[in-house]
Structures are given as structure tokens and as C-alpha cells.
Amino acid sequence: MNIHKVLLGALLIKPDLAAYALPDLEIEHFPADLQPVFAALSGLWNTKGELDAVAACARYPEQKAAILECVQECESECVRLTRDRVEEWTRLVLEQSALTRFQELSIQAASSLTTFADLPGLYSKMGEALTLDREEDDFKPIGELVNNYVCKLSEKPKYIPSGIPVLDKHLHLSPGNLFIIGGRPSAGKTALSLQMACEQARRGFRVCYFSLETDPDTLTARIIANRLAVPLADVKNKSVPQSDLDGLAELHKLPLFIRSASGRGVGWVKAQAQRMKAQVIFIDYLQLLADGKAKDRYQAITGISIALHELAQTTGILVVALAQLNRNAAHASPSTADLKESGQLEQDGDAILLLSADKEQYQAILAKNKEGRVGEIPLTFDKTRQRFLTVTSELERR
């Protein structure tokens, strides 16, 4: 059975089923000899909102023979044409197209002209080729959108919690968001990200942690100190009592994966995240991501920021990226203007949390938050135990 001809023939025989196939299809999903036929039918449907074999042949006489051949191919199958069957055939066409695209990329990867630097981009494109679900990005009337909202009133928004209650009270992270945690060295960026990663994994999310600065063993020590609430020094010296180590049993079950990413770029990170089917990824930290095409640091960080935003939006992965702040933020309340080397980060981040530590006080500021309020968050950092805790006011203590 020629699935491409059968599907096009089915839409001509039963035009009311076109709405369940054409919005998901593009001309590249069809072999070269059938692309003119698809273009003709798609053009007719987009123009008039309906299909008709006679009208198609009259409007596109050069495609008449091919159009009638598709109809005959479908009729020869002698099957009942239903929505389910058309959706099944559409899925098969998409799968065949994905397979062809994947094979083409594999051949390109094996070419003697392909360099090692090309592989992350090819790997990412292979992952995209296997993603068959398309966004419903066509125009929709406002009435339909309102009805959709009313019908889903009982459904709660699908947010991904940070796992820190005082932060989740104001921060509503969704799949496809870019969340930036900025701070000076020793302000606790890595500790906060590890605490979040563990809590999100504990809630069942698949989390991948990409470290560009610290090796996985060192990060593991910080996680152990955090989860057991013991001094990091004791973990490093391996002087934690055996009875306390029993509390680590839960970590064995968490879908949390840590990997060194030193010298890697966004394309490689995206490919690895898709391979691991990650729902959340952490990048520690973004200024260390490689971008060999940029002429200077400003252009490099701008490109990295745009790439991370695109990664989040195109994959539906929540991207949590750590960022260094400029030195002039060391002894003052930080702002988004202090994000190091590029103003693009401020533009691309859906939410930005800034951390600041000095001898007098600790500050955690939601500097940008598309889904809630901005301002100071009552968080403090127990550096000894690598834990973030809620600040309790004097009134609450009483």
C-alpha cells in the first residue's frame, strides 16, 4: 500500500476528514512525485475550507492524472474511511517522513566532510526529526479559545514546582520556560539548583544536571550534605555516621542524572536532554557554555541566551540556567542589569532569581517573574549544610 497516495485519496473521497490530517502535514512529508498533489489539495483546502476532487482537477489540470491515481489507490484498499483511520494514516506518513529525515542526517553524519564540531547540531536535528507532535499553531477564533478555557476550569495549571515552598508561592514555572538564577560566587547558586533538582526529581520529574565547572563527585557531596542536613566538611572528610547515611536510600530512586559538560555548547546540551527524555535541565553555569562562532563575549552570551530560550520553547523542557553577576553587584542589592556580559538574558528569561550574600545579610530577589509578583523572597542560605531555608520573622517565632 502506498500510504501517501491512499491518504490523499481518502481526503478527496471524504473531504470532511481533511481537518484531521491536513493541519498536521507539510509538503516535505511527501515524496517528490506527490508534493505537487499535496500542495494543490492543501492550497484548495486553505483557500475554500473544503476539498472536492472535481474542483481540484479543474483548478490544477496538470495534476489531474496524479489526483485521480490517489483516489483509485484509496478505493482499491476497500476500507471504510473514518476519522480514526485517517488519523492513523497521517501518523504513518509522519513516521515515514521522520525515518527518511533521520536516515538523511545519518548519511550526513557519516560523510567525510562532516567535522566533530558538526555532530552536536546533527544529533539535535535527529532528535527533532523523531518528534512527531506538532504545535496547534493555526489561527483560532476567540470564541473557541474561551470555550476551551471554560471546559478546562476543573484542570489545574501544569506547573513544575521548585520544591521550595516559599519560592513556589510566587514562582510558577511551566514546561518550556527559561528560569535564570543569578549570583556572585559563593552566593549559593549551585546549592539552590541542586536542592531544586532533588526536590523536582522526588516529585517524579526527569531531571538532567549539566555542570560546566564542578565535577559530579563534588556535586554529589553537596547533595548528601543537603539531604542529610549535615556539614559539608563532614561529608568531604567521610566522617558522617553510618546511621545517618541510611537517609540516602531515597536518592537511589530519584530520576536525577548529573553529567560534566565542560567545553560543550547548547546544541550538545539539547541533544543530550532529548536523549535522556528530560523534563527539567539545569546548566551550571551558562557563561561557560561554548559558542565558537561568536566574535566577542557579548555576542557569545547573547547567542547562548537566545539558544537556551529556543531550546526551552521547542522541546517543552524547563531550563534552569545559572548565571554569574557582574562584580559591581558584590556589595549591593543585585538587579537584572548585573547579569554578566549580556542584556539578552534579562529579555529571554521567563523568571529571574538573584542571590546576594554579604557579612550582614542574605538576599534572594525575584527580579523578573512573568507569572507572579517580583520582590524579595524570605530565603536564607545555610552554607555549612548546603541548604536553603525559609527566613522566619520575629512575629512567627513568637
C-alpha positions as CSV (number, residue, x, y, z in Angstrom):
1,M,0.0,0.0,0.0
2,N,1.3,3.4,-0.9
3,I,0.3,5.2,2.3
4,H,0.9,8.7,0.9
5,K,-1.4,8.1,-2.1
6,V,-4.1,6.3,0.0
7,L,-4.2,9.2,2.5
8,L,-4.6,11.9,-0.2
9,G,-7.2,9.8,-2.0
10,A,-9.1,9.3,1.3
11,L,-9.3,13.1,1.8
12,L,-10.7,13.5,-1.7
13,I,-13.3,10.8,-1.4
14,K,-14.4,12.0,2.1
15,P,-13.4,15.7,2.3
16,D,-14.9,16.2,5.8
17,L,-11.9,14.2,7.1
18,A,-9.4,16.7,5.8
19,A,-9.4,18.6,9.1
20,Y,-8.0,15.6,10.9
21,A,-5.0,15.3,8.6
22,L,-4.0,18.5,6.6
23,P,-3.2,20.7,9.6
24,D,-0.5,18.2,10.7
25,L,1.1,17.7,7.3
26,E,3.7,19.7,5.4
27,I,4.9,19.3,1.8
28,E,8.2,17.8,3.0
29,H,6.3,14.8,4.5
30,F,5.5,13.5,0.9
31,P,7.8,12.1,-1.7
32,A,8.8,14.4,-4.6
33,D,6.3,13.0,-7.1
34,L,3.4,13.6,-4.7
35,Q,4.4,17.0,-3.4
36,P,2.6,18.9,-6.2
37,V,-0.6,17.0,-5.5
38,F,-0.4,17.7,-1.7
39,A,0.4,21.4,-2.5
40,A,-2.7,21.5,-4.8
41,L,-5.0,19.9,-2.2
42,S,-3.6,21.9,0.7
43,G,-3.9,25.1,-1.2
44,L,-7.5,24.4,-2.2
45,W,-8.4,23.4,1.4
46,N,-6.8,26.5,2.8
47,T,-8.5,28.8,0.3
48,K,-12.0,27.4,0.4
49,G,-12.1,25.4,3.6
50,E,-13.1,22.2,1.7
51,L,-11.9,19.6,-0.7
52,D,-13.5,18.4,-3.9
53,A,-11.9,16.1,-6.4
54,V,-13.6,17.6,-9.4
55,A,-12.7,21.2,-8.3
56,A,-9.1,20.1,-7.7
57,C,-8.8,18.6,-11.1
58,A,-10.3,21.7,-12.7
59,R,-8.1,24.1,-10.8
60,Y,-4.9,22.1,-11.2
61,P,-5.3,20.3,-14.6
62,E,-1.6,19.4,-14.7
63,Q,-2.2,17.3,-11.5
64,K,-5.4,15.7,-12.7
65,A,-3.8,12.3,-13.5
66,A,-2.0,12.1,-10.2
67,I,-5.1,13.2,-8.2
68,L,-7.2,10.5,-9.8
69,E,-4.5,8.0,-9.2
70,C,-4.6,8.8,-5.5
71,V,-8.4,8.3,-5.5
72,Q,-8.1,4.9,-7.3
73,E,-5.3,3.8,-4.9
74,C,-7.6,4.5,-1.9
75,E,-10.6,2.8,-3.4
76,S,-8.5,-0.3,-4.2
77,E,-8.0,-0.7,-0.4
78,C,-11.7,-1.3,0.1
79,V,-11.7,0.0,3.6
80,R,-14.3,2.2,5.5
81,L,-13.0,5.7,5.7
82,T,-13.2,7.0,9.3
83,R,-11.6,9.7,11.3
84,D,-9.6,7.1,13.3
85,R,-8.3,5.5,10.1
86,V,-7.3,8.9,8.5
87,E,-5.5,9.9,11.7
88,E,-3.7,6.5,11.7
89,W,-2.6,7.0,8.1
90,T,-1.5,10.6,8.9
91,R,0.6,9.2,11.7
92,L,2.2,6.7,9.4
93,V,3.1,9.4,6.9
94,L,4.7,11.4,9.6
95,E,6.6,8.4,10.9
96,Q,7.9,7.6,7.4
97,S,8.9,11.2,6.9
98,A,10.8,11.2,10.2
99,L,12.6,7.9,9.3
100,T,13.6,9.4,5.9
101,R,14.9,12.6,7.6
102,F,16.8,10.6,10.2
103,Q,18.4,8.4,7.6
104,E,19.5,11.5,5.6
105,L,21.1,13.0,8.7
106,S,22.8,9.7,9.4
107,I,24.3,9.8,6.0
108,Q,25.4,13.4,6.5
109,A,27.0,12.4,9.8
110,A,29.0,9.6,8.1
111,S,30.2,12.0,5.4
112,S,34.0,12.7,5.3
113,L,33.1,16.4,5.0
114,T,31.4,16.3,8.5
115,T,33.6,17.6,11.3
116,F,33.4,16.7,15.0
117,A,32.1,20.2,15.7
118,D,29.1,19.4,13.4
119,L,28.0,16.4,15.3
120,P,26.1,18.1,18.2
121,G,23.9,20.0,15.7
122,L,23.2,16.9,13.7
123,Y,22.4,15.0,16.9
124,S,19.9,17.7,17.9
125,K,18.3,17.6,14.4
126,M,18.0,13.8,14.7
127,G,16.1,14.3,18.0
128,E,13.9,16.9,16.4
129,A,13.2,14.5,13.5
130,L,11.8,12.0,15.9
131,T,9.4,14.5,17.5
132,L,6.2,13.9,15.6
133,D,3.8,16.0,17.6
134,R,3.2,19.5,16.1
135,E,2.0,22.5,17.9
136,E,-1.5,23.6,17.2
137,D,-0.3,27.0,15.9
138,D,-3.1,27.8,13.4
139,F,-5.4,30.8,13.9
140,K,-8.3,30.1,16.3
141,P,-11.4,32.2,16.8
142,I,-11.7,33.8,20.2
143,G,-15.0,32.0,20.9
144,E,-13.3,28.6,20.6
145,L,-10.5,29.7,22.9
146,V,-13.0,31.0,25.5
147,N,-14.9,27.7,25.3
148,N,-11.7,25.8,25.7
149,Y,-10.9,27.8,28.9
150,V,-14.4,27.2,30.3
151,C,-14.2,23.4,29.6
152,K,-10.9,23.2,31.4
153,L,-11.8,25.1,34.5
154,S,-11.5,21.9,36.6
155,E,-8.0,21.3,35.4
156,K,-5.2,22.8,37.4
157,P,-2.3,24.5,35.6
158,K,0.6,22.2,34.9
159,Y,3.4,24.0,36.8
160,I,6.8,22.5,37.7
161,P,7.5,23.3,41.4
162,S,10.9,24.3,42.5
163,G,10.3,22.2,45.6
164,I,10.9,25.2,47.9
165,P,7.5,26.2,49.3
166,V,8.3,29.9,49.9
167,L,9.5,30.2,46.3
168,D,6.7,28.2,44.7
169,K,4.2,30.6,46.4
170,H,5.2,33.2,43.9
171,L,7.0,31.4,41.1
172,H,5.0,29.4,38.6
173,L,7.4,27.6,36.3
174,S,5.8,25.8,33.2
175,P,7.3,23.4,30.7
176,G,9.2,25.4,28.1
177,N,10.2,28.2,30.5
178,L,13.7,29.6,30.9
179,F,14.5,30.3,34.6
180,I,17.7,32.1,35.4
181,I,19.4,32.0,38.8
182,G,22.0,34.8,39.1
183,G,24.5,35.5,41.8
184,R,28.1,36.2,42.7
185,P,30.5,33.3,43.6
186,S,29.6,31.7,46.9
187,A,26.1,33.2,46.9
188,G,24.6,29.6,46.7
189,K,23.6,29.3,43.1
190,T,24.8,25.7,42.7
191,A,23.4,24.7,46.2
192,L,20.0,26.1,45.3
193,S,19.9,24.4,41.9
194,L,20.9,21.1,43.4
195,Q,18.2,21.4,46.1
196,M,15.7,22.2,43.4
197,A,16.9,19.3,41.2
198,C,16.5,16.8,44.0
199,E,13.1,18.1,45.0
200,Q,11.8,18.0,41.4
201,A,13.1,14.5,40.9
202,R,11.5,13.5,44.1
203,R,8.2,14.6,42.6
204,G,8.7,12.4,39.6
205,F,10.2,14.8,37.0
206,R,13.2,13.5,34.9
207,V,16.0,15.9,35.7
208,C,19.3,16.3,34.0
209,Y,22.0,18.4,35.6
210,F,24.8,19.7,33.3
211,S,27.8,21.0,35.2
212,L,30.4,23.1,33.3
213,E,32.5,23.9,36.3
214,T,32.2,21.3,39.1
215,D,32.8,17.5,38.8
216,P,29.9,15.2,39.6
217,D,31.5,13.7,42.7
218,T,31.8,17.2,44.3
219,L,28.2,17.9,43.4
220,T,27.2,14.6,45.0
221,A,28.9,15.6,48.2
222,R,26.9,18.8,48.3
223,I,23.6,16.9,47.7
224,I,24.5,14.5,50.5
225,A,25.1,17.4,52.9
226,N,21.8,19.0,51.8
227,R,19.7,15.8,52.1
228,L,21.1,14.8,55.5
229,A,21.4,18.3,56.9
230,V,25.0,17.6,57.9
231,P,28.1,19.8,57.5
232,L,29.6,19.6,54.0
233,A,33.0,19.3,55.7
234,D,31.9,16.1,57.4
235,V,30.8,14.7,54.0
236,K,34.1,15.5,52.4
237,N,36.0,14.0,55.3
238,K,33.8,11.0,55.3
239,S,33.0,11.4,59.0
240,V,29.2,11.2,58.7
241,P,27.9,8.4,61.0
242,Q,26.8,5.3,59.2
243,S,23.4,5.6,60.8
244,D,22.9,9.0,59.1
245,L,23.9,7.6,55.7
246,D,20.8,5.3,55.8
247,G,18.9,8.5,55.0
248,L,20.4,8.5,51.5
249,A,18.3,5.5,50.4
250,E,15.7,7.8,48.7
251,L,18.4,9.2,46.4
252,H,18.8,5.8,44.7
253,K,15.2,6.1,43.4
254,L,15.4,9.6,42.0
255,P,15.3,10.2,38.2
256,L,18.2,12.7,38.6
257,F,21.1,12.5,36.3
258,I,24.4,14.5,36.6
259,R,27.0,15.0,33.9
260,S,30.0,17.1,33.3
261,A,29.5,19.4,30.3
262,S,32.8,21.3,30.3
263,G,33.6,22.8,26.9
264,R,30.1,21.9,25.5
265,G,27.6,24.1,23.7
266,V,23.8,24.5,23.7
267,G,23.4,22.1,20.7
268,W,25.1,19.3,22.6
269,V,23.1,20.0,25.8
270,K,19.9,19.9,23.8
271,A,20.8,16.6,22.1
272,Q,21.7,15.0,25.5
273,A,18.5,16.3,27.1
274,Q,16.3,14.9,24.4
275,R,18.2,11.6,24.5
276,M,17.5,11.3,28.3
277,K,13.9,12.5,27.8
278,A,14.5,15.2,30.4
279,Q,11.6,17.3,31.6
280,V,13.9,19.7,33.5
281,I,17.5,20.6,32.9
282,F,20.0,22.6,34.9
283,I,23.0,24.3,33.5
284,D,25.8,25.4,35.9
285,Y,26.6,27.9,34.6
286,L,25.6,29.4,31.3
287,Q,28.5,31.8,30.7
288,L,30.7,28.7,30.4
289,L,28.8,27.2,27.5
290,A,30.8,27.1,24.3
291,D,30.0,29.3,21.3
292,G,32.8,29.2,18.8
293,K,31.1,31.3,16.2
294,A,30.9,34.5,18.3
295,K,33.3,37.3,17.7
296,D,33.3,38.5,21.3
297,R,31.9,37.6,24.8
298,Y,28.9,39.9,24.5
299,Q,27.9,38.3,21.2
300,A,28.6,34.8,22.7
301,I,26.4,35.2,25.7
302,T,23.7,36.9,23.6
303,G,23.7,33.8,21.3
304,I,23.7,31.4,24.2
305,S,20.8,33.2,25.8
306,I,18.7,33.0,22.6
307,A,19.7,29.4,22.1
308,L,18.6,28.4,25.6
309,H,15.3,30.2,25.2
310,E,14.7,28.4,21.9
311,L,15.7,25.1,23.5
312,A,13.1,25.5,26.2
313,Q,10.3,26.6,23.8
314,T,11.0,24.0,21.1
315,T,11.3,21.0,23.4
316,G,8.9,21.9,26.2
317,I,11.8,21.3,28.7
318,L,12.1,23.6,31.8
319,V,15.5,25.1,31.5
320,V,17.1,26.4,34.7
321,A,20.3,28.2,33.9
322,L,22.7,29.6,36.5
323,A,24.5,32.9,35.7
324,Q,27.3,35.0,37.1
325,L,26.6,38.6,38.1
326,N,29.0,41.5,37.4
327,R,31.5,42.4,40.1
328,N,29.7,45.7,40.8
329,A,26.9,43.7,42.3
330,A,29.1,42.2,45.1
331,H,28.1,44.7,47.8
332,A,24.7,45.9,46.7
333,S,21.2,44.5,46.1
334,P,21.5,42.9,42.6
335,S,19.3,43.7,39.6
336,T,18.9,42.1,36.2
337,A,21.2,44.8,34.8
338,D,24.0,43.0,36.7
339,L,23.7,39.8,34.7
340,K,27.2,39.4,33.3
341,E,28.1,40.2,29.7
342,S,24.7,40.5,28.0
343,G,21.3,42.2,28.4
344,Q,19.8,39.4,26.3
345,L,19.5,37.2,29.5
346,E,17.1,39.7,31.0
347,Q,14.9,39.6,27.9
348,D,14.9,35.9,27.4
349,G,14.3,34.7,31.0
350,D,10.7,34.0,31.9
351,A,11.7,34.3,35.6
352,I,15.0,35.6,37.1
353,L,16.0,35.0,40.8
354,L,19.1,36.9,42.0
355,L,21.1,35.8,45.1
356,S,23.3,38.1,47.1
357,A,25.4,37.3,50.2
358,D,27.5,39.6,52.4
359,K,28.5,39.7,56.1
360,E,25.4,41.5,57.1
361,Q,22.5,39.7,55.3
362,Y,21.4,37.3,52.6
363,Q,19.1,38.4,49.8
364,A,17.0,36.4,47.4
365,I,15.2,38.6,44.9
366,L,12.7,37.7,42.2
367,A,13.8,40.3,39.7
368,K,11.6,39.1,36.9
369,N,8.5,36.9,37.1
370,K,6.0,36.7,34.2
371,E,3.6,34.6,36.2
372,G,3.6,36.3,39.6
373,R,4.9,39.1,41.7
374,V,8.5,40.3,41.9
375,G,10.4,41.3,45.0
376,E,12.4,39.9,47.9
377,I,11.9,36.2,48.9
378,P,12.4,35.2,52.5
379,L,15.2,32.7,51.9
380,T,18.5,32.2,53.6
381,F,21.5,30.0,52.8
382,D,23.0,27.6,55.3
383,K,26.3,27.3,53.6
384,T,27.6,24.8,56.1
385,R,24.9,22.3,55.2
386,Q,24.3,23.5,51.6
387,R,20.6,24.1,52.4
388,F,18.2,26.9,51.6
389,L,15.7,27.7,54.3
390,T,12.8,30.0,54.8
391,V,13.5,33.0,56.9
392,T,11.2,33.1,59.9
393,S,10.1,36.5,61.1
394,E,10.2,37.6,64.8
395,L,6.4,37.6,64.8
396,E,6.3,34.0,63.5
397,R,8.9,32.9,66.1
398,R,6.6,34.1,68.9
